[in-house]
Amino acid sequence: MNALHWYLVLHITGFTLMAGTIAADFALSRRRGKYLLTDKGKALSMLEAAAAFPALIGIGGLLLLTTGIGMVVLFKGVVARMLWFRIKMILVVLVALNGSLVLRRQAGRLRVLLAENGNAGNHQILALSRTMSIFHVIELLLFLVIFILSVFQF
């Protein structure tokens, strides 16, 4: 195997780690939704169980970034001038912003509301949960489009 093969394998590994962790977080979020109002302690425990997910996503992102830069260097920047690559980079930035600015912040707010354990915040809890589900779906769709762009390279 040459350098390109190693870069591709590690690049796909980083992509899979990121997208897979988001998919797992979405699945856990859907499961947690069943307990948001009936058993806030259990819902909070499930939220805490997902606390390691941002680190996994970060590792996948770092792997994706370093191998991506390596491949651009290997191809002497030719790929960076292609339309599919430019669109892909915009989508990668959107994935990062969505994950770090929206999902992480909302998870923190949800953690606080669940810890308060009162009934006054129930409508806020449900609204946050719905918003997080929407952003999970957006994140997964962005990953799908990135994958399609990478495969078909128009």
Secondary structure, DSSP 8 states (H G I E B T S, - for coil): --HHHHHHHHHHHHHHHHHHHHHHHHHHHHHHTTTTTT-HHHHHHHHHHGGGHHHHHHHHHHHHHHHHHHHHHHTTTTGGGSHHHHHHHHHHHHHHHIIIIIIHHHHHHHHHHHHH--STTHHHHHHHHHHHHHHHHHHHHHHHHHHHHHHH--
